[in-house]
């Protein structure tokens, strides 16, 4: 049994739009997952709810349970290198829950940063490539909406 079994999803089972956004901070970043097929979906707040210790973790996990896909989402100021470490660490921490899923990484950052062009980020994006025609790693400024 994985770590997520003890937690309830933040969204309804077949919700049409799942918005991941930190409503308590002034960070305007948000990720919107569009569930046009009304698949079974779930959303978890990882930072502060699923994980409360000192481990590196990202902010949200959105899952399409019918398509067996998982989106690890980090909403960041400008430190995208740290964000990369957070989403990758979250994938390791949740490996039992995500073992039968295609895992995608989404980093939404608040302010323009040169870090998105650093070789470590570029190599990671290239190495991860695409799954079913969808980029595994996406970094976007301020907001990103995608079908899941």
NUROMI-442080 format. One record per atom (N, C-alpha, C): residue number from 1; residue in one letter; z negated, x negated, y negated; chain; atom name. Coordinates in steps of 0.1 Angstrom, whole numbers, plus 2048, in hexadecimal, padded with zeros to 3 digits. Last residue first. Layout:
BEGIN
(NUM, "A", (Z, X, Y), "A", "CA") ...
// end
This chain:
BEGIN
(148, "X", (8C5, 836, 75E), "A", "N") (148, "X", (8BE, 830, 76A), "A", "CA") (148, "X", (8C1, 838, 776), "A", "C") (147, "X", (8D6, 82C, 740), "A", "N") (147, "X", (8D4, 836, 74B), "A", "CA") (147, "X", (8CD, 82F, 757), "A", "C") (146, "X", (8C4, 821, 723), "A", "N") (146, "X", (8CD, 81F, 72E), "A", "CA") (146, "X", (8CB, 829, 739), "A", "C") (145, "X", (8BD, 813, 704), "A", "N") (145, "X", (8BD, 81F, 70C), "A", "CA") (145, "X", (8C8, 81C, 717), "A", "C") (144, "X", (8A7, 7FF, 6F0), "A", "N") (144, "X", (8B2, 7FF, 6FA), "A", "CA") (144, "X", (8B1, 80C, 702), "A", "C") (143, "X", (89D, 7EF, 6D2), "A", "N") (143, "X", (89D, 7FA, 6DB), "A", "CA") (143, "X", (8A9, 7F9, 6E5), "A", "C") (142, "X", (897, 7D3, 6C7), "A", "N") (142, "X", (891, 7E0, 6C2), "A", "CA") (142, "X", (891, 7EB, 6CD), "A", "C") (141, "X", (8B0, 7C1, 6D7), "A", "N") (141, "X", (8A7, 7C2, 6CB), "A", "CA") (141, "X", (8A4, 7D0, 6C8), "A", "C") (140, "X", (8AF, 7B9, 6FA), "A", "N") (140, "X", (8B4, 7C0, 6EF), "A", "CA") (140, "X", (8AA, 7C0, 6E3), "A", "C") (139, "X", (8B8, 7AB, 718), "A", "N") (139, "X", (8AF, 7A9, 70D), "A", "CA") (139, "X", (8B6, 7B0, 701), "A", "C") (138, "X", (8BA, 7B1, 73B), "A", "N") (138, "X", (8BF, 7B4, 72E), "A", "CA") (138, "X", (8B4, 7B2, 723), "A", "C") (137, "X", (8C2, 7A9, 75B), "A", "N") (137, "X", (8BA, 7A5, 750), "A", "CA") (137, "X", (8C1, 7A9, 743), "A", "C") (136, "X", (8D5, 7B5, 76B), "A", "N") (136, "X", (8C7, 7B4, 770), "A", "CA") (136, "X", (8BE, 7B1, 764), "A", "C") (135, "X", (8EE, 7CB, 763), "A", "N") (135, "X", (8E8, 7BE, 760), "A", "CA") (135, "X", (8D9, 7BF, 764), "A", "C") (134, "X", (8FF, 7DD, 77B), "A", "N") (134, "X", (8F5, 7DE, 770), "A", "CA") (134, "X", (8EF, 7D0, 76F), "A", "C") (133, "X", (90F, 7DD, 792), "A", "N") (133, "X", (915, 7DD, 785), "A", "CA") (133, "X", (90C, 7DD, 779), "A", "C") (132, "X", (8FC, 7DA, 7A7), "A", "N") (132, "X", (904, 7E7, 7A5), "A", "CA") (132, "X", (90A, 7E8, 797), "A", "C") (131, "X", (8EE, 7C1, 794), "A", "N") (131, "X", (8EC, 7C9, 7A0), "A", "CA") (131, "X", (8F3, 7D6, 79E), "A", "C") (130, "X", (8F5, 7A1, 786), "A", "N") (130, "X", (8F6, 7AF, 786), "A", "CA") (130, "X", (8F3, 7B5, 794), "A", "C") (129, "X", (8E2, 784, 77E), "A", "N") (129, "X", (8EF, 78B, 77F), "A", "CA") (129, "X", (8EE, 79A, 77D), "A", "C") (128, "X", (8CF, 770, 780), "A", "N") (128, "X", (8CC, 77D, 785), "A", "CA") (128, "X", (8D8, 786, 786), "A", "C") (127, "X", (8DB, 75A, 774), "A", "N") (127, "X", (8D7, 759, 782), "A", "CA") (127, "X", (8D5, 767, 788), "A", "C") (126, "X", (8DF, 763, 75A), "A", "N") (126, "X", (8EA, 75F, 762), "A", "CA") (126, "X", (8E7, 75F, 771), "A", "C") (125, "X", (8C4, 766, 751), "A", "N") (125, "X", (8CD, 771, 751), "A", "CA") (125, "X", (8D9, 76F, 75B), "A", "C") (124, "X", (8BB, 74B, 755), "A", "N") (124, "X", (8B5, 756, 75C), "A", "CA") (124, "X", (8BE, 762, 75D), "A", "C") (123, "X", (8CB, 73D, 742), "A", "N") (123, "X", (8CC, 73A, 751), "A", "CA") (123, "X", (8C6, 745, 759), "A", "C") (122, "X", (8C2, 749, 72A), "A", "N") (122, "X", (8D0, 74B, 72E), "A", "CA") (122, "X", (8D2, 748, 73D), "A", "C") (121, "X", (8A7, 741, 72A), "A", "N") (121, "X", (8AB, 74F, 72A), "A", "CA") (121, "X", (8B9, 751, 730), "A", "C") (120, "X", (8AB, 725, 729), "A", "N") (120, "X", (8A3, 72B, 733), "A", "CA") (120, "X", (8A6, 73A, 735), "A", "C") (119, "X", (8BA, 721, 711), "A", "N") (119, "X", (8C0, 71F, 71E), "A", "CA") (119, "X", (8B8, 725, 72A), "A", "C") (118, "X", (8B7, 73A, 6F8), "A", "N") (118, "X", (8B2, 72E, 6FF), "A", "CA") (118, "X", (8B8, 72D, 70D), "A", "C") (117, "X", (8BE, 751, 6EC), "A", "N") (117, "X", (8C9, 748, 6EF), "A", "CA") (117, "X", (8C4, 73B, 6F5), "A", "C") (116, "X", (8A7, 75E, 6E6), "A", "N") (116, "X", (8B0, 765, 6F0), "A", "CA") (116, "X", (8BB, 75C, 6F3), "A", "C") (115, "X", (89A, 74F, 6D3), "A", "N") (115, "X", (896, 74D, 6E1), "A", "CA") (115, "X", (8A0, 753, 6EA), "A", "C") (114, "X", (89F, 756, 6B9), "A", "N") (114, "X", (8A9, 74C, 6BF), "A", "CA") (114, "X", (8A6, 74A, 6CE), "A", "C") (113, "X", (89B, 777, 6B0), "A", "N") (113, "X", (896, 76B, 6B5), "A", "CA") (113, "X", (8A0, 762, 6BB), "A", "C") (112, "X", (893, 794, 69E), "A", "N") (112, "X", (89D, 78A, 6A2), "A", "CA") (112, "X", (896, 77D, 6A6), "A", "C") (111, "X", (878, 7A8, 6AB), "A", "N") (111, "X", (87F, 7A1, 6A0), "A", "CA") (111, "X", (889, 797, 6A6), "A", "C") (110, "X", (871, 7B6, 6C3), "A", "N") (110, "X", (870, 7BC, 6B6), "A", "CA") (110, "X", (879, 7B5, 6AB), "A", "C") (109, "X", (881, 7BB, 6E3), "A", "N") (109, "X", (87A, 7B3, 6D9), "A", "CA") (109, "X", (87B, 7B8, 6CB), "A", "C") (108, "X", (880, 7C3, 703), "A", "N") (108, "X", (884, 7C9, 6F7), "A", "CA") (108, "X", (87B, 7C2, 6EC), "A", "C") (107, "X", (88C, 7BB, 722), "A", "N") (107, "X", (883, 7B6, 718), "A", "CA") (107, "X", (889, 7BB, 70A), "A", "C") (106, "X", (88D, 7C4, 743), "A", "N") (106, "X", (891, 7C8, 736), "A", "CA") (106, "X", (887, 7C3, 72C), "A", "C") (105, "X", (899, 7C0, 764), "A", "N") (105, "X", (890, 7BB, 759), "A", "CA") (105, "X", (895, 7BE, 74C), "A", "C") (104, "X", (899, 7D0, 783), "A", "N") (104, "X", (8A0, 7CD, 777), "A", "CA") (104, "X", (896, 7C9, 76C), "A", "C") (103, "X", (89C, 7D1, 7A6), "A", "N") (103, "X", (893, 7CF, 79B), "A", "CA") (103, "X", (89B, 7CA, 78F), "A", "C") (102, "X", (8A1, 7E7, 7BF), "A", "N") (102, "X", (8A8, 7DE, 7B7), "A", "CA") (102, "X", (8A0, 7DD, 7AA), "A", "C") (101, "X", (886, 7EB, 7D8), "A", "N") (101, "X", (88D, 7EF, 7CC), "A", "CA") (101, "X", (896, 7E4, 7C6), "A", "C") (100, "X", (875, 7E6, 7EC), "A", "N") (100, "X", (881, 7ED, 7F0), "A", "CA") (100, "X", (889, 7F1, 7E4), "A", "C") (99, "X", (85F, 7DA, 7DF), "A", "N") (99, "X", (866, 7D3, 7E9), "A", "CA") (99, "X", (873, 7D9, 7ED), "A", "C") (98, "X", (84E, 7E2, 7CB), "A", "N") (98, "X", (85C, 7E1, 7C8), "A", "CA") (98, "X", (865, 7DB, 7D3), "A", "C") (97, "X", (834, 7E1, 7D5), "A", "N") (97, "X", (839, 7EE, 7D0), "A", "CA") (97, "X", (848, 7EE, 7CE), "A", "C") (96, "X", (832, 7C6, 7DC), "A", "N") (96, "X", (831, 7D0, 7E6), "A", "CA") (96, "X", (836, 7DE, 7E2), "A", "C") (95, "X", (835, 7BA, 7C2), "A", "N") (95, "X", (83F, 7B8, 7CD), "A", "CA") (95, "X", (83E, 7C2, 7D8), "A", "C") (94, "X", (827, 7B9, 7AB), "A", "N") (94, "X", (82A, 7C6, 7B0), "A", "CA") (94, "X", (834, 7C5, 7BC), "A", "C") (93, "X", (825, 79F, 7A4), "A", "N") (93, "X", (819, 7A6, 7A6), "A", "CA") (93, "X", (81B, 7B4, 7AD), "A", "C") (92, "X", (840, 798, 7A0), "A", "N") (92, "X", (839, 792, 7AB), "A", "CA") (92, "X", (82C, 79A, 7AE), "A", "C") (91, "X", (846, 7A8, 78A), "A", "N") (91, "X", (84E, 7AA, 796), "A", "CA") (91, "X", (846, 7A4, 7A2), "A", "C") (90, "X", (835, 79C, 777), "A", "N") (90, "X", (833, 7AA, 77B), "A", "CA") (90, "X", (83A, 7AD, 788), "A", "C") (89, "X", (841, 784, 774), "A", "N") (89, "X", (834, 784, 77A), "A", "CA") (89, "X", (831, 792, 77F), "A", "C") (88, "X", (858, 78C, 766), "A", "N") (88, "X", (859, 786, 773), "A", "CA") (88, "X", (84C, 786, 77B), "A", "C") (87, "X", (84E, 796, 74F), "A", "N") (87, "X", (855, 7A0, 758), "A", "CA") (87, "X", (856, 799, 766), "A", "C") (86, "X", (841, 77F, 744), "A", "N") (86, "X", (83A, 78B, 747), "A", "CA") (86, "X", (841, 794, 751), "A", "C") (85, "X", (856, 76C, 741), "A", "N") (85, "X", (84B, 769, 74A), "A", "CA") (85, "X", (843, 776, 74E), "A", "C") (84, "X", (864, 77A, 72D), "A", "N") (84, "X", (86A, 778, 739), "A", "CA") (84, "X", (860, 774, 744), "A", "C") (83, "X", (851, 77A, 718), "A", "N") (83, "X", (854, 786, 71E), "A", "CA") (83, "X", (85B, 785, 72C), "A", "C") (82, "X", (851, 75F, 712), "A", "N") (82, "X", (845, 764, 717), "A", "CA") (82, "X", (848, 771, 71E), "A", "C") (81, "X", (86B, 75F, 707), "A", "N") (81, "X", (868, 756, 712), "A", "CA") (81, "X", (85B, 75B, 719), "A", "C") (80, "X", (869, 770, 6F1), "A", "N") (80, "X", (870, 775, 6FD), "A", "CA") (80, "X", (86E, 76C, 709), "A", "C") (79, "X", (858, 777, 6D9), "A", "N") (79, "X", (856, 76D, 6E3), "A", "CA") (79, "X", (85C, 771, 6F0), "A", "C") (78, "X", (858, 78C, 6C7), "A", "N") (78, "X", (863, 783, 6C7), "A", "CA") (78, "X", (863, 778, 6D2), "A", "C") (77, "X", (84A, 7A5, 6D2), "A", "N") (77, "X", (84D, 7A1, 6C4), "A", "CA") (77, "X", (859, 799, 6C4), "A", "C") (76, "X", (854, 7BC, 6ED), "A", "N") (76, "X", (84F, 7AF, 6E8), "A", "CA") (76, "X", (852, 7AE, 6D9), "A", "C") (75, "X", (851, 7CD, 70A), "A", "N") (75, "X", (853, 7CF, 6FB), "A", "CA") (75, "X", (84C, 7C4, 6F4), "A", "C") (74, "X", (85E, 7CB, 729), "A", "N") (74, "X", (855, 7C5, 720), "A", "CA") (74, "X", (85A, 7C7, 712), "A", "C") (73, "X", (862, 7DB, 748), "A", "N") (73, "X", (865, 7DC, 73A), "A", "CA") (73, "X", (85A, 7D5, 732), "A", "C") (72, "X", (873, 7DE, 765), "A", "N") (72, "X", (867, 7D8, 760), "A", "CA") (72, "X", (86A, 7D5, 751), "A", "C") (71, "X", (880, 7F6, 778), "A", "N") (71, "X", (882, 7F0, 76C), "A", "CA") (71, "X", (875, 7EB, 766), "A", "C") (70, "X", (88E, 7FC, 798), "A", "N") (70, "X", (882, 7FA, 790), "A", "CA") (70, "X", (885, 7F2, 784), "A", "C") (69, "X", (89D, 812, 7B0), "A", "N") (69, "X", (89E, 808, 7A5), "A", "CA") (69, "X", (891, 808, 79D), "A", "C") (68, "X", (8A4, 827, 7C3), "A", "N") (68, "X", (89C, 81B, 7C7), "A", "CA") (68, "X", (89F, 80F, 7BD), "A", "C") (67, "X", (8AE, 83F, 7BD), "A", "N") (67, "X", (8B7, 834, 7BD), "A", "CA") (67, "X", (8B1, 826, 7C1), "A", "C") (66, "X", (896, 84D, 7BE), "A", "N") (66, "X", (8A1, 851, 7C6), "A", "CA") (66, "X", (8AB, 846, 7C8), "A", "C") (65, "X", (885, 841, 7AC), "A", "N") (65, "X", (881, 841, 7BA), "A", "CA") (65, "X", (88D, 845, 7C3), "A", "C") (64, "X", (887, 82D, 793), "A", "N") (64, "X", (88F, 838, 798), "A", "CA") (64, "X", (88D, 838, 7A7), "A", "C") (63, "X", (86C, 823, 77E), "A", "N") (63, "X", (873, 823, 78B), "A", "CA") (63, "X", (87B, 82F, 78D), "A", "C") (62, "X", (860, 80D, 766), "A", "N") (62, "X", (866, 81A, 768), "A", "CA") (62, "X", (86E, 819, 775), "A", "C") (61, "X", (844, 7FE, 759), "A", "N") (61, "X", (84D, 7FE, 765), "A", "CA") (61, "X", (852, 80C, 766), "A", "C") (60, "X", (839, 7EB, 73C), "A", "N") (60, "X", (83C, 7F7, 744), "A", "CA") (60, "X", (845, 7F4, 750), "A", "C") (59, "X", (831, 7D0, 734), "A", "N") (59, "X", (82B, 7DD, 72E), "A", "CA") (59, "X", (82D, 7E9, 738), "A", "C") (58, "X", (829, 7B6, 74B), "A", "N") (58, "X", (831, 7BC, 740), "A", "CA") (58, "X", (82B, 7C9, 73D), "A", "C") (57, "X", (810, 79C, 74F), "A", "N") (57, "X", (817, 7A8, 754), "A", "CA") (57, "X", (81F, 7AE, 748), "A", "C") (56, "X", (7FC, 783, 75B), "A", "N") (56, "X", (807, 786, 753), "A", "CA") (56, "X", (80E, 792, 758), "A", "C") (55, "X", (7D9, 78B, 760), "A", "N") (55, "X", (7E6, 787, 765), "A", "CA") (55, "X", (7F1, 78A, 75B), "A", "C") (54, "X", (7C0, 792, 758), "A", "N") (54, "X", (7C6, 788, 750), "A", "CA") (54, "X", (7D4, 784, 755), "A", "C") (53, "X", (7BD, 7B6, 75E), "A", "N") (53, "X", (7B8, 7A8, 75E), "A", "CA") (53, "X", (7BF, 79F, 755), "A", "C") (52, "X", (7C9, 7CE, 761), "A", "N") (52, "X", (7BF, 7CD, 757), "A", "CA") (52, "X", (7B9, 7BF, 755), "A", "C") (51, "X", (7E5, 7DF, 76B), "A", "N") (51, "X", (7DF, 7D2, 76B), "A", "CA") (51, "X", (7D5, 7D1, 75F), "A", "C") (50, "X", (7E8, 7FA, 766), "A", "N") (50, "X", (7E9, 7F6, 774), "A", "CA") (50, "X", (7E3, 7E8, 775), "A", "C") (49, "X", (7DE, 7F7, 74A), "A", "N") (49, "X", (7DB, 802, 753), "A", "CA") (49, "X", (7DC, 7FE, 761), "A", "C") (48, "X", (7E4, 7E0, 73C), "A", "N") (48, "X", (7D8, 7E7, 738), "A", "CA") (48, "X", (7D5, 7F3, 741), "A", "C") (47, "X", (805, 7E1, 744), "A", "N") (47, "X", (7FC, 7D9, 73C), "A", "CA") (47, "X", (7F0, 7E2, 737), "A", "C") (46, "X", (813, 7F6, 750), "A", "N") (46, "X", (80D, 7EB, 758), "A", "CA") (46, "X", (802, 7E4, 750), "A", "C") (45, "X", (818, 817, 752), "A", "N") (45, "X", (814, 80D, 748), "A", "CA") (45, "X", (80D, 802, 74F), "A", "C") (44, "X", (833, 825, 764), "A", "N") (44, "X", (825, 820, 764), "A", "CA") (44, "X", (823, 816, 758), "A", "C") (43, "X", (846, 840, 76E), "A", "N") (43, "X", (844, 836, 764), "A", "CA") (43, "X", (835, 832, 764), "A", "C") (42, "X", (860, 84C, 784), "A", "N") (42, "X", (852, 84A, 781), "A", "CA") (42, "X", (851, 83F, 776), "A", "C") (41, "X", (876, 865, 792), "A", "N") (41, "X", (873, 859, 78A), "A", "CA") (41, "X", (864, 858, 788), "A", "C") (40, "X", (890, 874, 7A4), "A", "N") (40, "X", (882, 872, 7A3), "A", "CA") (40, "X", (87E, 865, 79D), "A", "C") (39, "X", (8AB, 87D, 78E), "A", "N") (39, "X", (8A6, 876, 79A), "A", "CA") (39, "X", (897, 877, 799), "A", "C") (38, "X", (8BD, 889, 77C), "A", "N") (38, "X", (8B0, 88F, 77E), "A", "CA") (38, "X", (8AA, 88A, 78C), "A", "C") (37, "X", (8D3, 87C, 773), "A", "N") (37, "X", (8D4, 883, 780), "A", "CA") (37, "X", (8C7, 88A, 784), "A", "C") (36, "X", (8CA, 870, 75B), "A", "N") (36, "X", (8D3, 87B, 75A), "A", "CA") (36, "X", (8D5, 883, 767), "A", "C") (35, "X", (8B3, 862, 74E), "A", "N") (35, "X", (8B4, 866, 75C), "A", "CA") (35, "X", (8BD, 872, 75D), "A", "C") (34, "X", (8B0, 846, 73B), "A", "N") (34, "X", (8B6, 853, 73B), "A", "CA") (34, "X", (8B9, 857, 74A), "A", "C") (33, "X", (897, 835, 72B), "A", "N") (33, "X", (89E, 836, 738), "A", "CA") (33, "X", (8A3, 845, 739), "A", "C") (32, "X", (892, 821, 710), "A", "N") (32, "X", (894, 82F, 714), "A", "CA") (32, "X", (89D, 82F, 721), "A", "C") (31, "X", (87B, 80D, 700), "A", "N") (31, "X", (885, 80E, 70B), "A", "CA") (31, "X", (886, 81C, 70F), "A", "C") (30, "X", (873, 800, 6E0), "A", "N") (30, "X", (872, 80A, 6EA), "A", "CA") (30, "X", (87E, 809, 6F4), "A", "C") (29, "X", (861, 7F2, 6C5), "A", "N") (29, "X", (86A, 7F0, 6D0), "A", "CA") (29, "X", (868, 7FC, 6DA), "A", "C") (28, "X", (850, 7F1, 6AF), "A", "N") (28, "X", (85A, 7FB, 6B0), "A", "CA") (28, "X", (863, 7FB, 6BC), "A", "C") (27, "X", (82E, 7EB, 6AE), "A", "N") (27, "X", (83B, 7E5, 6B4), "A", "CA") (27, "X", (845, 7F1, 6B6), "A", "C") (26, "X", (816, 7F1, 6A6), "A", "N") (26, "X", (821, 7F3, 69D), "A", "CA") (26, "X", (82E, 7EE, 6A2), "A", "C") (25, "X", (806, 803, 6C2), "A", "N") (25, "X", (808, 7F7, 6B9), "A", "CA") (25, "X", (813, 7FB, 6AF), "A", "C") (24, "X", (806, 81A, 6D0), "A", "N") (24, "X", (7F9, 816, 6C9), "A", "CA") (24, "X", (7FB, 80B, 6BF), "A", "C") (23, "X", (81D, 81F, 6DE), "A", "N") (23, "X", (81A, 828, 6D3), "A", "CA") (23, "X", (80E, 823, 6CB), "A", "C") (22, "X", (834, 80D, 6EB), "A", "N") (22, "X", (826, 80B, 6E8), "A", "CA") (22, "X", (823, 813, 6DC), "A", "C") (21, "X", (849, 81D, 702), "A", "N") (21, "X", (847, 818, 6F5), "A", "CA") (21, "X", (838, 817, 6F3), "A", "C") (20, "X", (861, 82A, 715), "A", "N") (20, "X", (857, 820, 716), "A", "CA") (20, "X", (855, 81A, 708), "A", "C") (19, "X", (86C, 84A, 71F), "A", "N") (19, "X", (86B, 840, 714), "A", "CA") (19, "X", (85F, 837, 716), "A", "C") (18, "X", (882, 85A, 732), "A", "N") (18, "X", (875, 853, 733), "A", "CA") (18, "X", (875, 848, 728), "A", "C") (17, "X", (891, 878, 735), "A", "N") (17, "X", (891, 86C, 72D), "A", "CA") (17, "X", (883, 866, 72F), "A", "C") (16, "X", (88E, 88B, 74A), "A", "N") (16, "X", (89B, 888, 745), "A", "CA") (16, "X", (89B, 87B, 73E), "A", "C") (15, "X", (879, 88B, 767), "A", "N") (15, "X", (87A, 88B, 758), "A", "CA") (15, "X", (888, 885, 754), "A", "C") (14, "X", (86F, 892, 780), "A", "N") (14, "X", (87E, 892, 77E), "A", "CA") (14, "X", (881, 892, 76F), "A", "C") (13, "X", (853, 88E, 77E), "A", "N") (13, "X", (85A, 889, 78A), "A", "CA") (13, "X", (86A, 888, 787), "A", "C") (12, "X", (847, 883, 75E), "A", "N") (12, "X", (849, 88D, 768), "A", "CA") (12, "X", (853, 888, 773), "A", "C") (11, "X", (835, 864, 757), "A", "N") (11, "X", (840, 86E, 755), "A", "CA") (11, "X", (840, 878, 760), "A", "C") (10, "X", (822, 853, 760), "A", "N") (10, "X", (821, 858, 752), "A", "CA") (10, "X", (82B, 863, 74F), "A", "C") (9, "X", (815, 856, 781), "A", "N") (9, "X", (820, 854, 778), "A", "CA") (9, "X", (81D, 85A, 76A), "A", "C") (8, "X", (7F5, 84B, 78A), "A", "N") (8, "X", (7FE, 856, 789), "A", "CA") (8, "X", (809, 851, 77F), "A", "C") (7, "X", (7E9, 832, 7A2), "A", "N") (7, "X", (7EC, 836, 794), "A", "CA") (7, "X", (7F6, 842, 794), "A", "C") (6, "X", (7E7, 827, 7BB), "A", "N") (6, "X", (7DA, 82C, 7B5), "A", "CA") (6, "X", (7DD, 833, 7A7), "A", "C") (5, "X", (7FF, 81C, 7C1), "A", "N") (5, "X", (7FB, 828, 7C8), "A", "CA") (5, "X", (7EF, 82F, 7C2), "A", "C") (4, "X", (805, 804, 7B6), "A", "N") (4, "X", (808, 810, 7AE), "A", "CA") (4, "X", (803, 81D, 7B5), "A", "C") (3, "X", (800, 7EF, 7C8), "A", "N") (3, "X", (7F7, 7F1, 7BD), "A", "CA") (3, "X", (7F9, 7FF, 7B6), "A", "C") (2, "X", (808, 7FB, 7EA), "A", "N") (2, "X", (809, 7F3, 7DE), "A", "CA") (2, "X", (7FF, 7F6, 7D3), "A", "C") (1, "X", (800, 7F8, 80C), "A", "N") (1, "X", (800, 800, 800), "A", "CA") (1, "X", (800, 7F7, 7F4), "A", "C") 
// end
